[in-house]
Amino acid sequence: MSENKDHKVIHKPADHRFEVWEEGTVGYVEYSLRDGTIDILHTIVPPRMEGRGVGSALVKAAYDWGRTEGLRAAGSCRFADAWLRRHPEYN
């Protein structure tokens, strides 16, 4: 589990997901592990959770975990790709 100041992010390694639950609603990222890389495939943030930094918290938690595991970062999903471009220290 990872916490930032606004969101509690839960890692579900068996499902290849990171999740944030708020008010009965879940936002999540799905990832794959391949050739020493964590690749975020999907970032799903329901409309009622948008605009509160949930997507960024999820992507950051996933890439932070990947760093601790010695993995490179990739973003097949547009949101994760854009996040990586804004945070070149993860490349």
ZANUKE-369603 format. One record per atom (N, C-alpha, C): residue number from 1; y, z, x. Coordinates in steps of 0.05 Angstrom, whole numbers, plus 5000, padded with zeros to 4 digits. Last residue first. Example, Ala and Ser with C-alpha at 12.3 -4.5 7.8 and 13.67 -1.06 7.14 Angstrom:
// residues 2
n;north;up;east
2;4955;5142;5257 .
2;4979;5143;5273 .
2;5001;5157;5258 .
1;4886;5156;5264 .
1;4910;5156;5246 .
1;4934;5156;5264 .
//
This chain:
// residues 91
n;north;up;east
91;5156;4669;5246 .
91;5143;4645;5255 .
91;5132;4648;5284 .
90;5186;4713;5235 .
90;5158;4714;5226 .
90;5143;4689;5235 .
89;5237;4702;5250 .
89;5223;4721;5267 .
89;5193;4723;5258 .
88;5260;4671;5210 .
88;5246;4657;5232 .
88;5231;4676;5250 .
87;5272;4675;5151 .
87;5264;4697;5169 .
87;5247;4685;5192 .
86;5282;4630;5123 .
86;5304;4649;5124 .
86;5298;4672;5143 .
85;5233;4605;5127 .
85;5256;4592;5139 .
85;5280;4611;5142 .
84;5203;4641;5096 .
84;5198;4639;5125 .
84;5221;4625;5139 .
83;5224;4630;5045 .
83;5227;4657;5057 .
83;5223;4656;5087 .
82;5206;4577;5038 .
82;5235;4582;5039 .
82;5240;4610;5052 .
81;5151;4589;5035 .
81;5161;4571;5056 .
81;5191;4575;5060 .
80;5148;4621;4989 .
80;5141;4632;5015 .
80;5152;4615;5038 .
79;5165;4582;4951 .
79;5180;4607;4955 .
79;5174;4619;4982 .
78;5126;4542;4955 .
78;5154;4536;4962 .
78;5170;4561;4967 .
77;5064;4556;4988 .
77;5081;4558;4964 .
77;5110;4555;4972 .
76;5046;4555;5039 .
76;5041;4532;5023 .
76;5058;4532;4998 .
75;5066;4582;5095 .
75;5074;4584;5067 .
75;5069;4558;5052 .
74;5042;4624;5148 .
74;5046;4598;5136 .
74;5052;4601;5106 .
73;5039;4662;5207 .
73;5048;4660;5180 .
73;5051;4631;5172 .
72;4983;4688;5246 .
72;5007;4671;5243 .
72;5014;4669;5213 .
71;4959;4755;5256 .
71;4957;4728;5243 .
71;4984;4714;5244 .
70;4950;4807;5271 .
70;4952;4787;5292 .
70;4951;4759;5281 .
69;4953;4846;5234 .
69;4926;4835;5239 .
69;4927;4813;5260 .
68;5007;4854;5230 .
68;4990;4877;5241 .
68;4962;4867;5247 .
67;5021;4805;5206 .
67;5029;4811;5234 .
67;5012;4833;5246 .
66;4999;4812;5155 .
66;4989;4791;5173 .
66;4996;4796;5202 .
65;5034;4852;5136 .
65;5005;4858;5140 .
65;4993;4837;5159 .
64;5080;4821;5134 .
64;5079;4845;5151 .
64;5050;4852;5157 .
63;5065;4783;5096 .
63;5070;4774;5124 .
63;5070;4798;5143 .
62;5062;4817;5051 .
62;5039;4800;5060 .
62;5042;4792;5089 .
61;5113;4838;5048 .
61;5090;4856;5052 .
61;5066;4840;5062 .
60;5143;4791;5039 .
60;5147;4807;5064 .
60;5123;4825;5069 .
59;5124;4777;4989 .
59;5120;4759;5012 .
59;5123;4774;5038 .
58;5141;4821;4958 .
58;5113;4813;4960 .
58;5107;4796;4984 .
57;5196;4821;4964 .
57;5181;4845;4972 .
57;5151;4838;4976 .
56;5209;4771;4942 .
56;5214;4776;4970 .
56;5198;4800;4980 .
55;5194;4781;4888 .
55;5181;4760;4904 .
55;5185;4764;4933 .
54;5229;4824;4874 .
54;5200;4827;4874 .
54;5186;4806;4891 .
53;5284;4822;4869 .
53;5273;4823;4896 .
53;5243;4826;4897 .
52;5302;4814;4819 .
52;5303;4841;4828 .
52;5290;4844;4856 .
51;5297;4764;4795 .
51;5323;4773;4803 .
51;5325;4801;4813 .
50;5243;4776;4748 .
50;5259;4759;4766 .
50;5286;4772;4772 .
49;5213;4802;4711 .
49;5215;4815;4738 .
49;5234;4799;4757 .
48;5211;4771;4667 .
48;5223;4797;4663 .
48;5226;4812;4690 .
47;5183;4724;4687 .
47;5212;4724;4681 .
47;5225;4752;4679 .
46;5136;4742;4740 .
46;5143;4737;4712 .
46;5173;4739;4707 .
45;5122;4712;4797 .
45;5139;4733;4788 .
45;5147;4727;4759 .
44;5078;4691;4844 .
44;5082;4692;4815 .
44;5098;4717;4808 .
43;5065;4648;4894 .
43;5082;4672;4889 .
43;5088;4671;4859 .
42;5010;4622;4929 .
42;5025;4624;4904 .
42;5041;4650;4904 .
41;4994;4622;4983 .
41;4989;4599;4966 .
41;5006;4598;4941 .
40;5008;4639;5047 .
40;5014;4646;5019 .
40;5013;4621;5002 .
39;4964;4647;5097 .
39;4978;4626;5083 .
39;4983;4635;5054 .
38;4954;4672;5159 .
38;4956;4680;5131 .
38;4974;4660;5118 .
37;4910;4649;5210 .
37;4935;4646;5195 .
37;4933;4658;5168 .
36;4864;4640;5239 .
36;4883;4658;5249 .
36;4910;4658;5235 .
35;4836;4603;5205 .
35;4844;4596;5232 .
35;4866;4614;5243 .
34;4857;4633;5145 .
34;4843;4610;5157 .
34;4854;4606;5185 .
33;4863;4664;5085 .
33;4861;4669;5113 .
33;4845;4646;5126 .
32;4910;4658;5031 .
32;4884;4651;5043 .
32;4886;4659;5073 .
31;4939;4694;4975 .
31;4939;4683;5002 .
31;4911;4675;5010 .
30;4984;4706;4923 .
30;4956;4700;4931 .
30;4958;4687;4958 .
29;5028;4755;4899 .
29;5024;4732;4916 .
29;4994;4730;4921 .
28;5055;4778;4835 .
28;5036;4777;4857 .
28;5039;4753;4875 .
27;5073;4824;4784 .
27;5081;4801;4801 .
27;5062;4801;4825 .
26;5057;4849;4721 .
26;5050;4846;4749 .
26;5062;4821;4760 .
25;5078;4900;4675 .
25;5078;4872;4683 .
25;5072;4870;4713 .
24;5085;4953;4661 .
24;5063;4939;4650 .
24;5061;4910;4657 .
23;5130;4967;4693 .
23;5132;4967;4664 .
23;5110;4950;4651 .
22;5105;4935;4749 .
22;5128;4949;4738 .
22;5129;4945;4707 .
21;5068;4924;4806 .
21;5066;4930;4777 .
21;5091;4945;4769 .
20;5056;4877;4853 .
20;5076;4896;4845 .
20;5073;4899;4815 .
19;5006;4857;4901 .
19;5016;4860;4874 .
19;5038;4881;4872 .
18;4972;4809;4939 .
18;4990;4832;4940 .
18;5003;4833;4912 .
17;4905;4785;4949 .
17;4930;4787;4934 .
17;4945;4812;4942 .
16;4849;4776;4956 .
16;4869;4761;4972 .
16;4896;4761;4957 .
15;4814;4809;4933 .
15;4824;4788;4916 .
15;4844;4770;4930 .
14;4804;4845;4973 .
14;4781;4831;4961 .
14;4789;4808;4944 .
13;4856;4867;4983 .
13;4843;4848;5002 .
13;4819;4833;4990 .
12;4908;4881;4953 .
12;4881;4879;4943 .
12;4866;4858;4960 .
11;4963;4923;4964 .
11;4946;4901;4975 .
11;4918;4903;4963 .
10;5021;4934;4928 .
10;4993;4942;4931 .
10;4978;4918;4942 .
9;5086;4958;4933 .
9;5069;4935;4936 .
9;5040;4944;4943 .
8;5137;4982;4898 .
8;5112;4991;4910 .
8;5093;4967;4910 .
7;5207;4972;4909 .
7;5182;4963;4898 .
7;5158;4975;4913 .
6;5254;4990;4934 .
6;5255;4983;4906 .
6;5227;4979;4893 .
5;5248;5001;4988 .
5;5264;5019;4972 .
5;5263;5014;4942 .
4;5178;4988;4994 .
4;5205;4985;5004 .
4;5222;5002;4985 .
3;5112;5004;5014 .
3;5135;5009;4996 .
3;5161;5001;5009 .
2;5045;4986;5009 .
2;5070;4983;5024 .
2;5092;4990;5004 .
1;4977;5000;5017 .
1;5000;5000;5000 .
1;5025;5000;5018 .
//
